[in-house]
Amino acid sequence: LPVWLREGFSHWMLRRIDAKWNQFDQNEGSVADMKTAWKWDVYCRSMIASPGKFAAFPEAFAWRDFGSITFNDHVAIWSRMDWLMSMGPEKWQKFLFLIKGRVDAQWFPDQNDLVGAVRDALQEAYGISVLDFDRRWMEWVKATYPSQ
């Protein structure tokens, strides 16, 4: 799966158990940008008010490794996952199957063009384009997350 999806889902699941103990993936030679802040909903709401504090979704959804993900990016991908999950398990299931359910002519998993597969799956499962993703997600954050 794409980096943002694996890391975002991991954060989403682990924070449901205990938000104070975050875990971060990293690459050999690229230490994860970790902080002890744990009220990510409040942090995220304040962060989206300042453009440039995190990678825009059109950049983030194409990441191929963990090395360039900042702490703010971790918060953003967790929150983006929170937003997708808030739309219900049926859409999530459809989205995930459209990415992971692809097979080639020999019935092996098809890992070609994951970026394109994510783009198409977002549109088909959620009705969201990559270019409109952040606008809709930020509207949800403002309506959902506390400011303090």
Phi, psi and omega in degrees: 000156177300152184304312184298325182287315178296312183290318180297316179293321178299312177301315183299314180293312184294323180290339175289332179278309179201108184291344183278348184239086181273150176236147184227135173279155177209163177262158173299123181090354178232096182289137180296144177274095185250146174224164182271357178303135182234349176271071186293332179295315178294315180300316181297316181299319179288326183294321183290346177283348182241096180305144178090000180280346182207164180289134175295153183303319178303334174276312186297322185289349178258001180304142179247348178211171186273349190301329185257009183276120178275170177303316180299324176295321177301314179297317181295316182289328173298313182293322176299320177294319178303318179294313179300317181292332180293344181273001172107154183292334181294315179293319179300315180299314180297314179303309182295318180296323179295336178268309185274341184274004181282135178228156177271189183297335179263010179069025172270153178305133181265108180259010179288139174049058177299324179299314178295322179295319178295316179303311181293319182294321177299317180293315184287318185277322186245348184070032184241133173268155178302320182288335181261355185305305185297320180300313182290321178297315181295324175300317179296316179302313181298325182276343190247316187274146177288157178271346179220000000 
